[in-house]
Amino acid sequence: MTAPHDRHERFPALRRRGFLAAGAAGAGALALAGCSGSGATQDTGDKADGAPRRGGRLRAAFAGGGAAETLDPHLGNLFADAARGKALFDKLADYAADLPAEPRLAETWEPNAALDRWKVTLRQADFHDGKPVTAADVLYSYRRIADPDKAYRARASLEPVDLTASRATGERTVEFVLKRPTAEFPNVMAAFGTYIVQDGATSFDRDPVGSGPFEFVSFTPGRSTVLRRNDAYWDGAPYLDELEFVVANEESARINALLGGQVEYAHELTPATGRAHEKAGTIGIVRLRNSAMQAFAMKTDRPPFDDPLVREAFFHIADRAELVAGALSGAGEQGNDLFGKGYEYYADELPQREQDLNRARRLLKRAGAEGLKVTLDTSAVAAGFTEAAGIFRDQAARAGVAVEVRMGSKDSYWKDILDSGTLCCYRSGAMPIESHISQRLLTGSTTNATKWQDKKFDALYQQAQSTKDKAGRAALYGRMQRQLHAEGGFLVWGFGDWILGTAPNLRGVAREAPANTLDWARFDKVWLA
């Protein structure tokens, strides 16, 4: 296991992760003049990369979602969806490697003194059909996402915005009216899935029109997506002529395609694969250190995990060191049942949980759950999932709990576990702690895998959002995390490296960009040597 101080030396961005608005008490301090900054984190640090060159088709292999895949940027949940989304579309803002919001289609943003109105000025940018991106497109996109009859992932993130009162004040200016003062509104604009589409757009799978660096060529759900360079892209035309996303759900298929020259980029490799090929040196291995939360998600709205004593017992069943060593081959560090280790507002003052089987047995006895039998859903959809399930099954047996491991479909796993089952393997890429809460832990969150619902918790979140003072916000986030640590539904056992494989001729891949951040899967800034 890697010690925390070593982790920061290897991934220094984690020491300074924070929100744009953190610590700012006045409106002037929160105003932002936008700049692209796109080249800053793309430097691989390898002088042999040489000067970028144009041309060629990059083929990138990702795990996909089967025949149900869509290019609708507001419906995406998978990492493949996110990568395709950022290739075709833009957001107003996105997360830099150290997680403050960085401007994209928004050129500037500035709040009023009360932090309940934000003026956003758009940069000059065009959609693929030549039409300019306007305030009307922004408002349409956000109102579409916020539709209460739909299950768009970013809906909970947009909850602070009064989209009825918000208005266009010019062709490229929007006044966002908020339901309450919100110091961290830039995180709303950067949230996963908040892409800007054209006013009135409803269909995306046949001819999606975005403002992103690549334009649509073809799409075969569950197989392939082909895109071409957008020469008029506002942030500079990509170096590549074409980009193809190839669906390969098996990790073995992705690495074999990379080794065989069928693809130049393989997303999400296992620690064992990464270690083996680092030694061999035949392909490039990129390690995004400790950027993937690894967890078991317990459904808190149904037996047996509707009893907080059972959830607490499971917290004490887990031997996190054994899980990190076995499921991640040691490529990571222990978790403490909270998301966002190393991020701003993380409650690192809480004591590290250790396995305590005697305490687990006592808790189960108090809950009347002796001889408990549960089903743990897992799948080969993500690195380490099947290994973690087997290890935890054996750990639970030593506490008198019988865990049956059930293998799920790689094509539908993420959809299946959202509502069904009681216990499942789970993981997440990087995002601010505030965004994790809004998208996964509020009563109205559309990706609430643990079904955690607590009105007092919701109220604390809203209070934190409205608190101008950073110390006050930190105290509120601390209260929320202490509650989750005591009785939440996420058993966060580790944080693993995110491992990518690259062909020897692929250059410009960012090496300090956790999954879900701007420069992860940033194919407009890479090139083929």
C-alpha positions in Angstrom: 0.0 0.0 0.0 1.2 3.5 -0.8 1.6 5.9 2.1 -0.3 9.2 1.8 2.7 11.4 1.6 4.2 9.3 -1.2 0.9 9.5 -3.0 1.0 13.3 -3.1 4.6 13.3 -4.2 3.6 11.1 -7.2 0.4 13.0 -7.9 1.0 16.5 -6.6 -2.3 17.9 -8.0 -4.0 16.1 -5.1 -2.5 18.4 -2.6 -4.2 21.4 -4.1 -7.5 20.2 -5.3 -10.2 22.7 -4.7 -13.2 24.5 -5.9 -13.0 27.7 -7.9 -14.9 29.7 -5.3 -13.3 28.2 -2.2 -12.4 30.9 0.3 -13.8 33.8 -1.8 -16.2 35.9 0.1 -16.9 38.7 -2.3 -18.3 38.8 -5.8 -15.2 40.3 -7.3 -13.0 37.5 -6.0 -15.3 35.0 -7.7 -15.2 36.6 -11.2 -13.3 34.6 -13.7 -11.8 35.6 -17.0 -11.8 32.5 -19.1 -8.8 31.0 -20.9 -8.5 27.6 -22.5 -5.4 26.4 -20.7 -5.7 23.2 -22.7 -2.0 22.6 -23.2 -0.9 22.8 -19.6 -1.7 19.3 -18.5 -1.1 17.6 -21.9 2.7 17.6 -21.6 3.7 14.0 -20.9 7.1 15.1 -19.7 8.7 13.0 -22.4 11.0 15.1 -24.6 10.8 12.4 -27.2 7.2 13.3 -28.0 8.5 15.9 -30.4 6.4 18.4 -32.2 2.8 17.5 -32.8 1.9 16.4 -36.3 -1.4 16.3 -38.1 -3.1 13.3 -39.7 -4.2 9.8 -39.2 -7.0 7.9 -37.5 -6.8 7.1 -33.8 -8.6 4.0 -32.7 -9.5 4.0 -29.0 -10.9 0.9 -27.2 -13.4 1.4 -24.4 -15.9 -0.8 -22.5 -19.3 0.0 -23.8 -23.0 -0.3 -23.1 -24.1 -2.8 -25.8 -27.0 -2.2 -28.2 -28.6 0.4 -25.9 -25.8 2.8 -26.4 -26.7 6.4 -27.4 -24.9 9.5 -28.4 -27.3 11.7 -26.4 -24.8 13.6 -24.2 -27.3 14.0 -21.4 -28.0 10.3 -21.1 -24.4 9.0 -20.7 -23.3 7.2 -17.6 -20.2 5.2 -18.9 -16.7 6.4 -19.4 -17.1 5.6 -23.1 -20.1 7.9 -23.1 -18.1 10.7 -21.4 -15.2 10.3 -23.9 -17.6 10.4 -26.9 -19.5 13.3 -25.3 -16.5 15.5 -25.0 -15.4 14.7 -28.5 -18.7 15.9 -30.0 -19.9 18.5 -27.5 -18.8 21.1 -25.0 -19.8 22.2 -21.6 -19.7 25.7 -20.1 -16.9 24.5 -17.9 -15.0 21.4 -17.0 -12.8 20.1 -14.2 -9.0 20.7 -14.4 -6.7 18.0 -13.2 -6.8 19.3 -9.7 -10.6 19.8 -9.9 -11.4 23.5 -9.9 -13.8 24.4 -12.7 -12.1 25.6 -15.8 -13.9 27.7 -18.5 -14.9 26.1 -21.8 -17.8 27.5 -23.7 -18.2 30.1 -20.9 -15.6 32.8 -21.4 -16.3 34.5 -18.1 -18.6 34.1 -15.1 -19.3 36.5 -12.3 -21.8 36.4 -9.4 -23.6 39.3 -7.7 -22.8 40.1 -4.1 -25.4 37.8 -2.8 -24.2 34.8 -4.9 -27.7 34.1 -6.1 -27.3 35.4 -9.6 -24.5 34.6 -12.0 -23.7 36.3 -15.3 -22.1 34.0 -17.8 -20.6 35.3 -21.0 -20.1 32.8 -23.8 -17.0 32.7 -26.0 -17.5 32.9 -29.7 -17.9 29.3 -30.8 -19.9 27.5 -33.5 -21.8 24.3 -33.9 -20.7 21.8 -36.5 -23.3 23.2 -38.9 -21.9 26.7 -38.6 -24.5 28.1 -36.3 -23.1 30.1 -33.4 -23.5 28.8 -29.8 -25.9 31.2 -28.1 -27.6 31.8 -24.8 -30.7 30.2 -26.1 -28.8 26.9 -26.7 -27.5 27.0 -23.1 -30.9 27.5 -21.6 -32.5 24.9 -23.8 -29.8 22.4 -22.8 -30.1 23.0 -19.1 -33.9 22.9 -19.2 -33.8 19.6 -21.1 -31.5 18.1 -18.5 -33.8 19.4 -15.7 -36.9 17.8 -17.1 -38.5 16.1 -14.1 -40.0 13.3 -16.3 -36.5 12.3 -17.5 -33.6 10.6 -15.7 -30.8 12.7 -17.1 -27.8 12.2 -14.8 -27.0 15.9 -14.3 -30.5 16.8 -13.2 -29.6 16.8 -9.5 -26.5 19.0 -10.2 -28.8 21.6 -11.8 -31.2 21.6 -8.9 -29.9 25.0 -7.5 -30.8 26.8 -10.7 -34.2 28.4 -11.2 -34.4 27.8 -14.9 -37.8 29.5 -15.2 -36.4 32.8 -14.0 -33.0 32.4 -15.7 -32.8 34.3 -19.0 -30.7 35.4 -21.9 -29.6 39.0 -21.6 -27.9 39.0 -24.9 -27.0 36.6 -27.7 -23.9 35.4 -25.7 -24.9 36.3 -22.2 -27.0 34.3 -19.7 -28.2 35.4 -16.3 -28.6 32.3 -14.1 -31.0 32.9 -11.2 -30.4 30.5 -8.4 -32.8 29.3 -5.8 -30.4 30.2 -3.0 -26.9 31.7 -2.8 -24.5 29.2 -4.3 -20.8 29.8 -3.9 -19.7 26.8 -6.0 -21.9 27.4 -9.0 -19.0 26.9 -11.5 -19.1 23.2 -10.4 -22.7 23.0 -11.6 -21.5 24.1 -15.1 -18.7 21.6 -15.0 -20.8 18.7 -13.8 -20.8 15.3 -15.6 -23.4 15.4 -18.4 -24.0 19.2 -18.6 -23.3 19.4 -22.3 -24.6 22.2 -24.5 -26.7 21.1 -27.5 -28.6 23.1 -30.1 -31.9 24.7 -29.1 -34.6 22.2 -30.0 -32.4 19.2 -30.5 -34.0 15.9 -29.5 -32.3 13.2 -31.6 -28.6 12.5 -31.5 -27.8 9.0 -32.8 -28.2 9.6 -36.5 -26.6 13.0 -37.0 -25.6 14.7 -33.7 -24.6 18.4 -34.1 -22.3 19.6 -31.3 -19.7 22.3 -30.9 -16.9 19.9 -29.9 -13.5 19.2 -31.6 -14.8 16.3 -33.7 -17.8 15.9 -36.1 -20.0 12.9 -36.6 -19.4 10.3 -39.3 -21.1 7.1 -38.2 -22.4 5.3 -35.1 -23.1 1.6 -34.6 -24.3 1.1 -31.0 -22.2 -1.4 -29.0 -19.5 -1.5 -31.8 -18.0 1.7 -33.2 -18.3 5.4 -33.4 -16.3 7.3 -36.1 -15.7 11.0 -36.0 -13.7 13.5 -38.1 -11.7 16.6 -37.2 -13.7 19.9 -36.7 -11.3 22.3 -38.5 -13.3 25.3 -37.1 -13.1 24.2 -33.4 -12.8 27.3 -31.1 -10.0 25.7 -29.1 -8.0 24.8 -32.2 -8.5 22.0 -34.6 -7.4 18.5 -33.5 -4.3 17.0 -34.9 -6.0 13.8 -35.8 -7.9 13.5 -39.1 -10.3 10.9 -37.6 -11.2 9.4 -34.3 -12.8 6.0 -33.8 -14.2 4.6 -30.6 -14.1 0.8 -30.6 -16.2 -1.1 -28.1 -14.3 -3.9 -26.4 -15.9 -4.9 -23.1 -13.3 -7.5 -22.2 -10.0 -6.1 -20.8 -8.2 -8.9 -22.6 -9.7 -7.8 -25.9 -8.6 -4.2 -25.4 -5.0 -5.1 -24.5 -4.8 -7.7 -27.3 -6.1 -5.1 -29.9 -3.5 -2.7 -28.7 -0.7 -5.2 -28.9 -1.9 -6.3 -32.3 -2.0 -2.8 -33.7 -5.8 -2.7 -34.1 -6.1 0.2 -31.7 -3.7 2.9 -30.4 -5.4 3.6 -27.1 -6.8 1.0 -24.6 -8.9 2.4 -21.7 -8.9 0.9 -18.3 -6.4 -1.9 -18.0 -5.9 -4.1 -14.9 -3.0 -3.5 -12.5 -1.6 -6.9 -13.4 -1.7 -6.0 -17.1 -0.1 -2.6 -16.5 2.7 -4.0 -14.4 3.5 -6.7 -17.0 3.7 -4.4 -19.9 5.6 -1.7 -18.1 8.4 -4.3 -17.7 8.1 -5.4 -21.3 8.2 -1.9 -22.7 6.3 -2.8 -25.9 3.5 -0.4 -25.3 3.1 2.8 -23.2 1.4 2.5 -19.8 -0.1 5.7 -18.3 -1.0 5.5 -14.6 -3.5 8.1 -13.3 -2.6 7.6 -9.7 -5.3 6.7 -7.1 -8.0 8.3 -9.2 -10.7 5.6 -9.1 -12.9 5.0 -6.0 -13.5 1.3 -5.4 -16.5 0.4 -3.3 -19.4 -1.9 -2.5 -22.8 -0.2 -2.7 -25.4 -1.3 -0.1 -29.0 -0.4 -0.9 -30.2 1.5 2.2 -33.9 1.3 1.3 -34.3 -2.5 1.5 -33.4 -5.4 3.7 -30.9 -6.2 5.0 -29.2 -2.9 4.5 -32.2 -0.7 5.6 -30.8 -1.5 9.1 -27.9 0.8 9.9 -26.5 -1.8 12.2 -26.1 -4.2 9.3 -24.3 -1.5 7.3 -22.0 -0.8 10.1 -21.2 -4.5 10.5 -20.2 -4.7 6.8 -17.9 -1.7 7.3 -16.1 -3.8 9.9 -16.1 -7.0 7.9 -13.9 -5.5 5.2 -10.1 -5.9 5.3 -9.2 -3.0 3.1 -5.5 -3.8 2.9 -6.3 -7.3 1.6 -8.8 -5.9 -1.0 -6.2 -3.4 -2.3 -3.5 -6.0 -2.4 -5.7 -8.6 -4.1 -8.2 -6.8 -6.3 -5.8 -3.9 -7.3 -2.5 -5.8 -7.1 -1.4 -3.2 -4.6 -1.9 -0.3 -7.2 -3.8 2.0 -4.9 -4.5 2.8 -1.3 -7.1 2.0 1.4 -10.4 3.9 1.5 -12.4 4.9 4.6 -16.0 4.6 3.4 -16.0 8.1 1.9 -15.5 9.4 -1.6 -12.8 11.9 -2.6 -9.7 11.0 -0.6 -7.2 13.9 -1.0 -9.9 16.2 -2.4 -10.9 19.5 -0.9 -13.3 19.1 2.0 -12.5 15.4 2.5 -13.0 14.4 6.2 -9.5 13.0 6.7 -9.7 13.6 10.4 -12.0 10.5 10.8 -10.1 7.4 12.1 -9.3 4.8 9.5 -11.6 1.8 9.7 -10.0 -1.5 10.3 -11.4 -5.0 10.1 -13.0 -6.0 13.3 -14.9 -9.3 12.9 -15.9 -9.6 16.6 -17.5 -6.2 16.4 -19.2 -7.1 13.1 -20.7 -10.2 14.7 -22.0 -8.2 17.7 -23.6 -5.7 15.4 -25.3 -8.4 13.4 -26.5 -10.1 16.5 -28.0 -6.8 17.7 -29.7 -6.4 14.3 -31.1 -10.0 14.5 -29.2 -10.8 11.4 -27.1 -13.7 12.6 -26.5 -16.3 9.8 -27.2 -13.5 7.2 -27.2 -14.4 3.5 -26.7 -11.8 0.9 -26.1 -11.6 -2.9 -23.2 -9.5 -4.1 -23.6 -8.4 -7.8 -20.4 -8.0 -9.8 -19.2 -8.2 -13.3 -16.1 -8.2 -15.4 -17.2 -4.8 -16.6 -14.5 -3.1 -14.5 -11.0 -4.0 -13.4 -10.8 -5.7 -10.0 -14.6 -6.2 -9.6 -14.6 -10.0 -9.7 -11.5 -10.2 -7.6 -12.9 -7.9 -5.0 -16.2 -9.8 -4.9 -14.3 -13.1 -4.2 -12.1 -11.6 -1.5 -15.0 -9.9 0.3 -17.0 -13.2 0.1 -14.2 -14.9 2.0 -13.9 -12.1 4.5 -17.6 -12.1 5.2 -17.6 -15.8 5.8 -15.2 -15.3 8.7 -17.9 -13.1 10.3 -20.6 -15.7 9.8 -22.2 -14.0 6.7 -22.8 -16.1 3.6 -22.2 -14.0 0.4 -23.3 -15.4 -2.9 -21.4 -13.7 -5.8 -23.6 -13.2 -8.9 -22.0 -12.3 -12.2 -23.8 -9.7 -14.2 -23.8 -8.7 -17.9 -21.0 -6.4 -19.0 -23.4 -4.7 -21.4 -26.1 -3.8 -18.8 -24.4 -4.0 -15.4 -24.4 -0.3 -14.6 -28.1 0.0 -15.5 -29.0 -3.2 -13.7 -27.4 -2.3 -10.4 -28.9 1.2 -10.2 -32.3 -0.1 -9.0 -32.0 -3.8 -8.6 -30.2 -6.0 -6.1 -29.0 -5.1 -2.6 -25.2 -5.2 -2.7 -22.9 -4.6 -5.7 -19.4 -3.7 -6.7 -19.1 0.0 -7.6 -16.5 2.5 -8.7 -16.2 6.2 -9.6 -13.8 8.5 -11.3 -12.9 11.9 -10.0 -15.2 14.8 -9.3 -15.5 17.4 -6.5 -17.1 16.0 -3.3 -19.9 18.4 -3.8 -20.7 16.9 -7.2 -20.5 13.4 -5.9 -23.1 14.3 -3.2 -25.4 16.1 -5.7 -25.4 13.3 -8.3 -25.4 10.2 -6.0 -26.6 11.0 -2.5 -29.5 13.4 -2.6 -33.1 12.3 -2.5 -33.6 13.4 -6.1 -30.2 12.2 -7.5 -30.8 10.1 -10.6 -27.7 7.9 -10.1 -28.2 7.1 -6.4 -26.9 3.6 -6.3 -27.2 3.2 -2.6 -30.8 4.7 -2.5 -29.5 7.0 0.4 -32.4 9.4 1.2 -32.3 11.7 4.2 -34.1 15.1 4.2 -31.8 16.5 6.9 -28.8 15.4 4.8 -30.4 17.2 1.7 -30.9 20.3 3.8 -27.2 20.3 5.0 -26.1 20.1 1.3 -28.3 23.1 0.4 -26.9 25.0 3.4 -23.3 24.2 2.4 -24.0 25.4 -1.1 -25.3 28.7 0.2 -22.5 29.3 2.7 -20.0 31.9 1.4 -17.3 31.3 3.9 -15.0 28.4 3.1 -14.5 27.3 6.7 -18.3 27.3 7.2 -18.8 25.1 4.1 -16.0 22.8 5.2 -17.7 22.3 8.6 -21.0 21.4 6.9 -19.4 19.0 4.5 -17.6 17.5 7.5 -21.0 16.9 9.2 -22.4 15.2 6.1 -19.3 13.0 5.7 -19.4 12.0 9.4 -23.0 10.8 8.9 -22.0 8.9 5.8 -19.1 7.3 7.6 -21.3 6.1 10.4 -24.3 4.9 8.4 -24.0 5.5 4.7 -24.4 3.0 1.9 -20.9 3.1 0.3 -18.3 0.8 1.7 -15.3 2.5 0.1 -12.5 0.1 0.4 -9.9 1.6 -1.9 -8.7 4.1 -4.4 -7.0 2.5 -7.4 -4.8 3.7 -10.2 -6.5 4.4 -13.5 -4.4 2.6 -16.1 -4.3 3.3 -19.8 -2.4 1.6 -22.6 -1.0 3.5 -25.6 0.7 2.5 -28.8 4.3 3.5 -29.2 3.4 6.2 -31.8 0.7 7.9 -29.7 1.8 11.2 -28.2 0.4 13.9 -26.0 -1.7 11.8 -23.6 -2.1 13.6 -20.3 -0.5 11.9 -17.3 -2.1 13.9 -14.5 -5.8 13.9 -15.5 -8.0 11.7 -13.4 -11.0 10.1 -15.1 -13.9 12.6 -15.5 -11.6 15.6 -15.8 -11.1 17.7 -18.9 -7.8 16.3 -20.1 -8.7 12.7 -19.5 -9.5 11.1 -22.9 -8.7 14.5 -24.5 -8.3 13.2 -28.1 -8.2 16.6 -29.7 -4.8 17.2 -28.1 -3.0 13.9 -29.0 -1.3 13.0 -32.2 0.2 10.0 -34.0 4.0 10.2 -34.5 
